Amino acid sequence: MKTKITQKVFEPLLEKNIDESKQGLAYENIINQSSSKKAYIETYGCQMNFSDTEIIASVLTDLGYGFTANVLESDLALINTCSIRENAEEKVWNKLKELKSVKKKNPNLLVGVMGCMAERLKSKLLEQEKLVDIVVGPDAYRDLPKLIESAESGIRSINVLLSREETYADISPIRLNTNGVSAFISIMRGCNNMCTFCVVPFTRGRERSRDYQSILNEAQELFDNGYREVTLLGQNVDSYKYEDCNFAQLLEKVALINPDLRIRFSTSHPKDITDEVLFTMKKYDNICNYIHLPAQSGNTEILEKMNRGYSREWYINKVNRIREILPDCAISTDIIVGFCGETEEQFQDTVTLMEWAKFDFAYMFFYSERPGTPASKKFVDDIPEEEKKRRLQIIIDIQTKNSYQSNLNDLNKTYKILIEGDSKKSSLDFCGRNDQNKMVIFKKQKGLQPGDYVNVKVNQVTSATLIGEII
């Protein structure tokens, strides 16, 4: 239970689940009342999955579908899945069993599984369990019209082929689960890093970057439609390269669209983030001072087994360099404990790294073996689950203290906040994030609305939130 709470407390970006619970996407604002066909979409996993769902919605809209929050009134139920952790897959299986019951009441309902789990478990989904009619991999969303047509005729359909070119650059996403202020822009797909614990290269394919002009066009369109913040997404944004444009240059191009458009990005890889990126961030005030820099472990031997491409010393030097160039930059991380063969001494290196780095946020997990990954073939998952949980709780406790201290350091400081909407706890309060990606809560004032910038002075903190007043 503590782990789940921590997921909510430390919530930066990408490569991990936004929430461990399901993310049902029911978009009353774009429900097409005139449509005779309705789709229900539920998304699990990382921000890349949510970005993909917006592409899928665009394809379905062109097919004449509207959208519904109620699966009982849908003609098509799609589950966009995640394979990063075992827990995520278990939730999808449970949801599919629910949909099987729904289908007994409505035999014409088509059920589809999309995304990473679709690619990894295609045979089981179609043949063994016979729970679904359509299986679509991350690079095959353009094929949805044919697959749906085939399924409507009673033939289970599948396309999980991975592509070396597909970026969906020409598909305009339908913004679904959005506040109308912040949006995601996918700048690349796939991954070449081959970390031994990770399924992404096998479920999303090899790395390819999107045409930078299409990215700029999408960012400009979002700004023109009232959005004031974009997050550039990629499994490893620092590897972005399209023709003569690298990631630092792309950042600059997006920043120049308008000074009122804030830019965030995720995720950075410690071995690839460059000084050029850091100096570009320093040059433009609208590029937020926040970097998600996954460490995964604080021990060099474990990092080698993970095939991360850097050592403990390299990571420490990179953090020091970020803080040298960007003193006010917040840094978050990912940590995995209990990786194959991790000794107590090696785990303590992770403990000391976290105590030294004092990360502002962290995503923390114990290792769960994913079938098909290099680790599952090369190493033995030999750390008992109880020991993994013990280690996880230790680093959760460290991070709770670090996050609280980080927030205490913000007391009496004033930040420029982009209003995102109402606070979750009270409609009397607004919420928005500061430059360092920390959530700030403050009382509403007349005349202000989401999308406006305000200056907020922090006068109270928790380990998760800054609380202040507009000045």
Secondary structure by P-SEA (a helix, b strand, c coil): caaaaaaaacccccccccccccbbbbbcccccccccbbbbbbbbccaaaaaaaaaaaaaaaaabbbbbcccccccbbbbbcccccaaaaaaaaaaaaaaaaaaaacccbbbbbbcccccccccccccccccccbbbccccccaaaaaaaaaaacbbbbbbcccccccccccccccccccccbbbbbcbbbbccccccccccccccbbbbccaaaaaaaaaaaaaacccbbbbbcccccccccccccaaaaaaaaaaccccbbbbbcccccccccaaaaaaaaaccccccccccccccccaaaaaaacccccaaaaaaaaaaaaaacccbbbbbbbbcccccccaaaaaaaaaaaaaacccccccccccccccccccccccccccaaaaaaaaaaaaaaaaaaaaaaaaaaccccccccccccccccccbbbbcccccbbbbbbbbccccccbbbbbbbccccccccccccc
